[in-house]
Amino acid sequence: MKKWICLFGMMTCFLFCTISVRADAVWSPQDDFYEKHRDDCKYVDRQFIADGPDGVVILYESPESDKEVAAWENGYQTWIQFTYVDKQGIVWGYPSDRPAMTGVAPADGGWMPMEYMKLVYDSISFMEEHRDQLEHQEGVLDESYEGEIYIWEYPGSKNKMSNSYMREYSSIYTDEEGHSWGWAMSNTYNWICLDNPAAEYEELYPNGAPQYGVEDDKEIKEGETQTSENLTTERIKPQKNHRTIVVVIVLVAAVVLVTIVLLVMLKKRK
């Protein structure tokens, strides 16, 4: 009996370890630079659109290597999985391995300046923009709404999904059309139209939804490198890590010096 218990325990541990390894393989890029700077990378997992100077965003081997590995034309939309800030304060992004919105998978590897990537307005953007307009109010959707309802990315978004079990919400937002929305904690789709949970987009916004984040897109922060709408004279490129180069040179010189000393000592003994 004890043998079977031990065997079951070993199999359970192996199963969890396998799941952990697979999860790590899915969410961790197979990239040498990332592996060396894992603790300095920030998990992002949000959509961006290429918006670089001269109509293109260039991907480099790493934030410390100017070797070009790919290029995206402006308008290319994809997911950025991790970002890294170098010593000059430049933010670099690494793409996710999930398919881009164009249906074409991103190139294997490659880091690009995030100055040349424009954030796609999403649920996080909406929460940041309307944080002061949210009213904390916990509740449950009226029982009269049974069956499938819609869960939206944010009020006014055209992105939604059908759902039959999400009913609880913890915050209320009222849009410009007077619709009440309840925020239900989820991954991407978080909002329920409390007035009409099963309504289509055209029914809620026959004249079009409010435009969010438009003014933010037009602003260029002080000191920010300008993109295709306001071209910069010099493209952002990786800066080589001179400290690493110096260390390598010193180590090579030390090895050569020690070798020479040993050869001299060996010659004297002879």
RONU-408099 format. One record per residue (C-alpha): x, y, z. Coordinates in steps of 0.001 Angstrom, whole numbers. Example, Ala and Ser with C-alpha at 12.3 -4.5 7.8 and 13.67 -1.06 7.14 Angstrom:
{px:12300	py:-4500	pz:7800}
{px:13670	py:-1060	pz:7140}
//
This chain:
{px:0	py:0	pz:0}
{px:2801	py:2394	pz:925}
{px:4496	py:1679	pz:-2396}
{px:1352	py:2670	pz:-4295}
{px:1052	py:5875	pz:-2257}
{px:4669	py:6764	pz:-2974}
{px:4212	py:5958	pz:-6668}
{px:1078	py:8126	pz:-6826}
{px:2921	py:10975	pz:-5104}
{px:5821	py:10741	pz:-7556}
{px:3450	py:10751	pz:-10538}
{px:1606	py:13787	pz:-9139}
{px:4857	py:15698	pz:-8655}
{px:5969	py:14793	pz:-12171}
{px:2641	py:15993	pz:-13598}
{px:2883	py:19367	pz:-11842}
{px:6504	py:19766	pz:-12903}
{px:5563	py:19002	pz:-16507}
{px:2751	py:21552	pz:-16417}
{px:5105	py:24121	pz:-14895}
{px:7734	py:23517	pz:-17587}
{px:5145	py:23791	pz:-20358}
{px:3731	py:26999	pz:-18896}
{px:7216	py:28458	pz:-18668}
{px:7871	py:27458	pz:-22283}
{px:4700	py:29207	pz:-23413}
{px:5201	py:32473	pz:-21535}
{px:9003	py:32800	pz:-21559}
{px:10651	py:33739	pz:-24874}
{px:13508	py:31599	pz:-26085}
{px:15920	py:34504	pz:-26237}
{px:19461	py:34718	pz:-24880}
{px:19177	py:38379	pz:-23873}
{px:15901	py:37745	pz:-22045}
{px:17392	py:34782	pz:-20186}
{px:20281	py:36962	pz:-18954}
{px:18010	py:39881	pz:-17987}
{px:14864	py:38025	pz:-16961}
{px:14577	py:39863	pz:-13634}
{px:14849	py:43252	pz:-15357}
{px:12109	py:42551	pz:-17907}
{px:8518	py:43665	pz:-17348}
{px:5586	py:41496	pz:-18392}
{px:3239	py:43511	pz:-20642}
{px:1124	py:41292	pz:-22944}
{px:-730	py:44125	pz:-24726}
{px:-1351	py:44950	pz:-28382}
{px:656	py:47587	pz:-30233}
{px:819	py:48963	pz:-33773}
{px:4078	py:49618	pz:-35621}
{px:4561	py:53374	pz:-36113}
{px:8206	py:54016	pz:-36876}
{px:10118	py:56647	pz:-38853}
{px:10337	py:56157	pz:-42623}
{px:7331	py:53836	pz:-42417}
{px:9076	py:50929	pz:-40733}
{px:10015	py:49499	pz:-37319}
{px:13294	py:47574	pz:-37240}
{px:13798	py:44624	pz:-34885}
{px:17284	py:44002	pz:-33496}
{px:18966	py:40930	pz:-32083}
{px:18969	py:42525	pz:-28612}
{px:18945	py:45970	pz:-26945}
{px:22746	py:45710	pz:-26979}
{px:23230	py:44474	pz:-30545}
{px:22670	py:46524	pz:-33699}
{px:22220	py:43386	pz:-35808}
{px:18907	py:43696	pz:-37656}
{px:16748	py:40544	pz:-37622}
{px:13406	py:41742	pz:-39034}
{px:11360	py:44800	pz:-40021}
{px:7654	py:45643	pz:-39682}
{px:5860	py:48097	pz:-41924}
{px:3815	py:50766	pz:-40147}
{px:359	py:49502	pz:-39337}
{px:1542	py:46002	pz:-38404}
{px:-361	py:45049	pz:-35243}
{px:935	py:42495	pz:-32759}
{px:1344	py:41643	pz:-29066}
{px:4316	py:42799	pz:-27003}
{px:5068	py:40311	pz:-24285}
{px:7994	py:41870	pz:-22378}
{px:9785	py:45199	pz:-22162}
{px:13285	py:46086	pz:-20992}
{px:14748	py:49499	pz:-20101}
{px:18413	py:49988	pz:-20974}
{px:20898	py:52284	pz:-19215}
{px:19999	py:55172	pz:-21521}
{px:16359	py:54882	pz:-20439}
{px:15206	py:53506	pz:-23806}
{px:12350	py:51001	pz:-23534}
{px:12683	py:47894	pz:-25727}
{px:9899	py:45461	pz:-26498}
{px:9891	py:41739	pz:-27271}
{px:6938	py:40315	pz:-29256}
{px:4725	py:37487	pz:-28107}
{px:4695	py:34197	pz:-29990}
{px:928	py:34426	pz:-30508}
{px:-279	py:35335	pz:-34044}
{px:-477	py:39021	pz:-34894}
{px:-3787	py:40655	pz:-35796}
{px:-2815	py:40344	pz:-39454}
{px:-2788	py:36565	pz:-39102}
{px:984	py:36374	pz:-39589}
{px:3102	py:35151	pz:-36710}
{px:5791	py:37587	pz:-35503}
{px:9404	py:36953	pz:-36430}
{px:11309	py:34608	pz:-34128}
{px:13007	py:36927	pz:-31680}
{px:13880	py:40550	pz:-32058}
{px:13718	py:43675	pz:-29902}
{px:12307	py:47012	pz:-31050}
{px:12204	py:50532	pz:-29504}
{px:8782	py:50978	pz:-27891}
{px:8910	py:54629	pz:-28969}
{px:7997	py:53272	pz:-32395}
{px:5086	py:51115	pz:-31174}
{px:1685	py:52723	pz:-30559}
{px:-501	py:51129	pz:-27889}
{px:-3863	py:49789	pz:-29022}
{px:-6604	py:51184	pz:-26783}
{px:-7791	py:48340	pz:-24546}
{px:-9522	py:47590	pz:-21237}
{px:-6484	py:48748	pz:-19236}
{px:-6434	py:52041	pz:-21156}
{px:-10132	py:52527	pz:-20446}
{px:-9700	py:51921	pz:-16702}
{px:-6810	py:54386	pz:-16553}
{px:-8759	py:57051	pz:-18452}
{px:-12033	py:56700	pz:-16516}
{px:-10800	py:55721	pz:-13068}
{px:-12356	py:58826	pz:-11470}
{px:-15734	py:58113	pz:-13088}
{px:-16115	py:54606	pz:-11681}
{px:-18522	py:54102	pz:-8804}
{px:-17868	py:51201	pz:-6456}
{px:-21053	py:49179	pz:-6324}
{px:-21244	py:45425	pz:-5963}
{px:-24175	py:43627	pz:-7516}
{px:-25492	py:40675	pz:-9495}
{px:-27171	py:40858	pz:-12896}
{px:-30945	py:40645	pz:-12797}
{px:-32159	py:37030	pz:-12899}
{px:-34541	py:37948	pz:-15706}
{px:-31541	py:37930	pz:-18052}
{px:-30999	py:34221	pz:-18549}
{px:-28919	py:32472	pz:-21164}
{px:-26202	py:34116	pz:-23231}
{px:-25144	py:37705	pz:-22591}
{px:-22243	py:39759	pz:-23915}
{px:-19058	py:40598	pz:-22035}
{px:-17319	py:43585	pz:-23629}
{px:-13663	py:44603	pz:-23592}
{px:-14789	py:48052	pz:-22432}
{px:-17929	py:50216	pz:-22897}
{px:-18073	py:51295	pz:-26536}
{px:-15623	py:48650	pz:-27739}
{px:-16597	py:46495	pz:-30699}
{px:-14795	py:43551	pz:-29118}
{px:-17034	py:41243	pz:-27136}
{px:-17674	py:37601	pz:-26368}
{px:-20708	py:35518	pz:-25419}
{px:-20974	py:34399	pz:-21829}
{px:-23526	py:32541	pz:-19743}
{px:-22053	py:32484	pz:-16244}
{px:-20542	py:35915	pz:-15454}
{px:-23180	py:37783	pz:-13450}
{px:-21411	py:39582	pz:-10604}
{px:-19896	py:43048	pz:-10897}
{px:-18116	py:45380	pz:-8479}
{px:-18087	py:48818	pz:-10165}
{px:-20460	py:50932	pz:-12239}
{px:-19714	py:53232	pz:-15178}
{px:-22251	py:55369	pz:-17070}
{px:-21331	py:56241	pz:-20654}
{px:-22310	py:59302	pz:-22708}
{px:-25425	py:57554	pz:-24022}
{px:-26645	py:56913	pz:-20475}
{px:-25958	py:53166	pz:-20532}
{px:-24940	py:51631	pz:-17206}
{px:-22022	py:49219	pz:-17319}
{px:-20883	py:46799	pz:-14626}
{px:-17236	py:45802	pz:-14294}
{px:-16780	py:42060	pz:-13844}
{px:-13274	py:40842	pz:-13106}
{px:-11966	py:38812	pz:-16041}
{px:-8896	py:38568	pz:-18266}
{px:-9661	py:40748	pz:-21299}
{px:-13444	py:41115	pz:-21471}
{px:-14671	py:42776	pz:-18282}
{px:-17831	py:44817	pz:-18897}
{px:-21539	py:43975	pz:-18871}
{px:-24185	py:46407	pz:-20133}
{px:-26560	py:46279	pz:-17184}
{px:-29402	py:47945	pz:-19130}
{px:-29381	py:45401	pz:-21931}
{px:-26824	py:42582	pz:-21448}
{px:-27712	py:40832	pz:-24711}
{px:-27745	py:43924	pz:-26959}
{px:-25599	py:44167	pz:-30076}
{px:-23199	py:47063	pz:-30665}
{px:-25485	py:48763	pz:-33213}
{px:-28372	py:48660	pz:-30763}
{px:-26371	py:50298	pz:-27989}
{px:-24639	py:52856	pz:-30214}
{px:-26710	py:53507	pz:-33370}
{px:-24715	py:56696	pz:-34034}
{px:-21343	py:55263	pz:-33087}
{px:-19635	py:54916	pz:-29719}
{px:-17662	py:57657	pz:-27936}
{px:-14039	py:57953	pz:-29038}
{px:-11668	py:57172	pz:-26189}
{px:-7990	py:58030	pz:-26026}
{px:-8034	py:60244	pz:-29140}
{px:-6409	py:63262	pz:-27474}
{px:-3748	py:61101	pz:-25861}
{px:-2668	py:59810	pz:-29266}
{px:-2112	py:63350	pz:-30536}
{px:136	py:64361	pz:-27662}
{px:3910	py:64097	pz:-27867}
{px:5449	py:64087	pz:-24444}
{px:8388	py:66364	pz:-23740}
{px:11633	py:64623	pz:-24598}
{px:9868	py:61801	pz:-26459}
{px:11374	py:60606	pz:-29736}
{px:8964	py:61515	pz:-32516}
{px:7547	py:58845	pz:-34800}
{px:6145	py:58762	pz:-38315}
{px:3718	py:61622	pz:-37676}
{px:6586	py:63889	pz:-36623}
{px:9766	py:62397	pz:-38025}
{px:13006	py:62222	pz:-36069}
{px:16379	py:62860	pz:-37700}
{px:18053	py:59831	pz:-36139}
{px:16617	py:56358	pz:-35646}
{px:16940	py:54763	pz:-32214}
{px:19446	py:51904	pz:-32311}
{px:20879	py:49575	pz:-29655}
{px:23949	py:50782	pz:-27800}
{px:26584	py:48123	pz:-27343}
{px:27509	py:47230	pz:-23788}
{px:31046	py:48657	pz:-23717}
{px:31545	py:47428	pz:-20167}
{px:31161	py:43839	pz:-21318}
{px:33573	py:44438	pz:-24189}
{px:36147	py:45914	pz:-21801}
{px:35773	py:42959	pz:-19423}
{px:36294	py:40503	pz:-22288}
{px:39392	py:42398	pz:-23473}
{px:40821	py:42444	pz:-19943}
{px:40205	py:38709	pz:-19510}
{px:41813	py:37890	pz:-22858}
{px:44796	py:40106	pz:-22027}
{px:45118	py:38405	pz:-18633}
{px:45072	py:34950	pz:-20226}
{px:47724	py:36008	pz:-22770}
{px:49891	py:37548	pz:-20043}
{px:49670	py:34460	pz:-17815}
{px:50494	py:32246	pz:-20792}
{px:53575	py:34324	pz:-21593}
{px:54755	py:34230	pz:-17967}
{px:54333	py:30453	pz:-17800}
{px:56226	py:29994	pz:-21059}
{px:59083	py:32181	pz:-19787}
{px:59246	py:30279	pz:-16485}
{px:59211	py:26949	pz:-18354}
{px:62022	py:28117	pz:-20639}
{px:64172	py:29208	pz:-17669}
{px:63787	py:25831	pz:-15993}
{px:65015	py:24092	pz:-19147}
//
